[in-house]
């Protein structure tokens, strides 16, 4: 089941509602990064929005990472053109979703990076200056709303769920990353990269590969160490 920040509860759906009401978009998703939240999808308005989030998380590339890095909006009014060469694997994958335009706004407060809001359309579109002002204002409000919840609940336990949505659970991914880190003597970043590469090479999602690692069905220890372990058992 998907994980949800419990203090937000079912109100997480309201985070996306203003974007859908005030902007000419088809769908939206909101994710948070860092701290005890790690990388967690708070809400997606529909299955396509959730899929865009999952693709970028699994592949480690896409406009959301550029928005996080630059702390600036990344606007892709027509995905047939533009900067997709920066994200070749994501560019190919997103072409299969029917999404024609994406607009990613970073959620920031001062020097704090809270997360991102990702908006999409099923037809090409250029946001007007008025749209950009509205989106930026909404993103600022979302940043404060989410940050307040994070600060109000220091013991985060992701036990909630969002009925009817296809959000992905990240707990097993973080657990699997820690296991691979220990198995292969890698940094956390390299362990996650190894999981992503294995998922891509096998046509699986990162969540699926993580589950096999946590279930001890997949082990990234060097072959000699694995053989020694079997002997001990």
C-alpha positions in Angstrom: 0.0 0.0 0.0 1.2 3.6 -0.6 2.7 5.5 2.2 1.3 8.8 3.4 2.4 11.4 5.8 -0.1 10.7 8.6 -0.6 14.3 9.9 -1.8 15.2 6.4 -4.2 12.2 6.3 -6.9 12.4 3.7 -6.4 16.1 3.4 -3.4 15.4 1.2 -5.8 15.4 -1.7 -6.4 19.1 -1.0 -2.8 19.9 -1.7 -3.3 19.3 -5.5 -6.9 20.7 -5.7 -5.9 24.4 -6.1 -3.6 23.6 -9.0 -6.3 21.7 -10.8 -8.9 24.4 -10.2 -6.7 27.5 -11.0 -4.4 26.3 -13.8 -4.9 24.9 -17.3 -3.5 21.4 -16.4 -4.7 17.8 -16.5 -3.1 16.5 -13.4 -0.7 17.1 -10.5 1.4 15.4 -7.9 3.3 16.6 -4.8 6.4 15.0 -3.4 8.7 15.9 -0.4 12.4 15.2 0.0 14.9 15.1 2.8 14.7 14.7 6.5 12.6 11.9 7.9 10.4 12.0 4.9 13.1 10.9 2.5 11.5 10.9 -1.0 7.8 10.5 -0.5 4.8 11.1 -2.8 2.2 12.9 -0.7 -0.5 12.9 -3.3 -1.2 12.4 -7.0 -4.4 13.5 -8.7 -4.5 10.5 -11.0 -2.6 7.4 -12.1 -0.6 9.3 -14.8 0.6 11.9 -12.3 1.7 9.0 -10.0 3.4 7.3 -12.9 5.4 10.5 -13.8 6.6 10.6 -10.2 7.5 6.9 -10.2 9.4 7.1 -13.4 11.6 9.9 -12.3 12.2 8.4 -8.9 13.1 5.0 -10.5 15.4 6.4 -13.2 17.0 9.2 -11.2 16.5 11.6 -14.0 13.9 14.0 -15.3 12.7 17.6 -14.8 11.9 17.2 -11.1 15.6 16.7 -10.3 16.5 19.8 -12.4 14.0 21.8 -10.4 15.4 20.5 -7.1 19.0 21.2 -8.3 18.4 24.8 -9.6 15.5 25.7 -7.2 13.8 27.1 -10.3 10.7 26.0 -12.3 11.3 23.7 -15.2 8.8 24.3 -18.0 8.3 21.9 -20.8 5.4 23.2 -22.9 5.8 20.5 -25.6 7.6 17.3 -24.8 8.2 16.6 -28.4 10.8 19.3 -28.3 12.9 21.1 -25.7 15.4 19.7 -23.1 14.5 16.0 -23.2 18.0 15.3 -24.4 19.1 16.1 -20.8 17.0 13.1 -19.7 17.2 10.6 -22.6 15.8 7.6 -20.7 13.0 9.5 -19.0 12.2 11.3 -22.3 11.6 8.0 -24.0 9.6 6.6 -21.1 7.3 9.6 -20.8 6.5 9.4 -24.5 4.5 6.3 -23.6 2.3 8.0 -21.0 0.4 10.3 -23.3 1.8 13.4 -21.5 2.5 16.3 -23.8 3.6 19.0 -21.4 5.1 19.2 -17.9 5.7 22.0 -15.5 7.7 21.4 -12.3 7.9 23.9 -9.5 10.3 23.5 -6.5 8.8 23.7 -3.1 11.3 25.9 -1.1 11.3 28.1 2.0 14.4 30.2 2.3 17.4 27.8 2.1 15.1 24.8 2.8 14.2 22.4 0.0 10.8 20.9 0.8 10.0 19.1 -2.4 8.4 19.6 -5.8 5.0 19.9 -7.4 4.7 18.4 -10.8 2.0 19.4 -13.2 1.1 17.9 -16.6 -1.1 18.2 -19.6 -2.2 15.8 -22.3 -1.8 18.4 -25.0 1.0 21.0 -25.6 0.6 24.3 -23.7 2.6 27.3 -22.7 1.7 28.7 -19.3 0.9 32.4 -19.4 2.6 35.0 -17.2 -0.5 35.0 -15.0 -0.4 31.2 -14.8 3.2 31.3 -13.7 2.5 33.8 -11.0 -0.5 31.7 -9.8 1.6 28.5 -9.8 4.5 30.1 -7.9 2.1 31.5 -5.3 0.4 28.1 -4.9 3.8 26.4 -4.6 4.8 28.8 -1.8 1.6 28.0 0.0 2.1 24.3 -0.4 5.7 24.6 0.9 4.5 26.2 4.1 1.6 23.8 4.5 3.8 20.7 4.2 6.7 22.2 6.3 4.3 22.9 9.1 3.1 19.3 9.1 6.7 18.1 9.1 7.6 20.3 12.1 4.4 19.4 14.0 5.1 15.6 13.8 8.7 14.7 14.6 8.0 11.0 14.8 7.0 10.1 11.2 5.4 6.7 10.8 4.0 6.1 7.3 1.1 3.9 8.0 -1.7 5.6 6.1 -2.9 5.1 2.6 -4.7 6.9 -0.1 -7.6 4.7 -1.4 -7.9 4.6 -5.2 -4.5 6.2 -6.0 -1.4 4.4 -7.3 1.2 6.0 -5.0 4.3 3.9 -4.4 5.7 2.9 -1.1 9.3 4.2 -0.4 10.0 2.5 2.9 11.2 -0.8 1.3 13.4 1.2 -1.1 15.2 3.0 1.8 15.5 -0.3 3.6 16.8 -2.1 0.5 19.3 0.7 0.0 20.7 0.2 3.4 21.0 -3.5 2.8 22.8 -3.1 -0.5 25.0 -0.5 1.2 26.2 -3.1 3.7 26.3 -6.0 1.1 28.4 -4.2 -1.5 30.3 -1.8 0.7 28.9 1.2 -1.2 27.8 4.7 -0.3 24.1 5.3 0.1 24.0 7.1 -3.2 25.8 4.4 -5.1 23.7 1.7 -3.4 20.5 3.4 -4.7 22.1 3.8 -8.1 22.9 0.1 -8.2 19.2 -0.7 -7.4 18.0 1.7 -10.1 20.4 0.2 -12.7 19.2 -3.3 -11.8 15.6 -2.3 -12.1 16.1 -0.6 -15.5 18.1 -3.6 -16.8 15.4 -6.0 -15.8 12.4 -4.0 -16.9 11.2 -3.7 -13.3 10.3 -0.8 -11.1 12.6 0.2 -8.3 9.9 -0.7 -5.8 9.8 -4.3 -7.1 13.5 -4.7 -7.0 13.6 -3.3 -3.4 11.0 -5.8 -2.3 13.2 -8.7 -3.6 16.2 -7.3 -1.7 14.2 -6.9 1.5 12.9 -10.5 1.1 16.5 -11.6 0.7 15.7 -13.0 -2.8 18.3 -10.7 -4.3 21.8 -10.1 -2.8 24.4 -7.7 -4.0 27.3 -9.2 -1.9 30.4 -10.2 -3.9 30.1 -13.9 -5.1 32.8 -15.2 -2.7 31.0 -13.7 0.3 27.7 -15.2 -0.8 29.3 -18.6 -1.1 30.9 -18.3 2.3 27.5 -17.3 3.8 25.8 -20.4 2.3 28.6 -22.6 3.8 28.0 -21.1 7.3 24.3 -21.7 7.0 
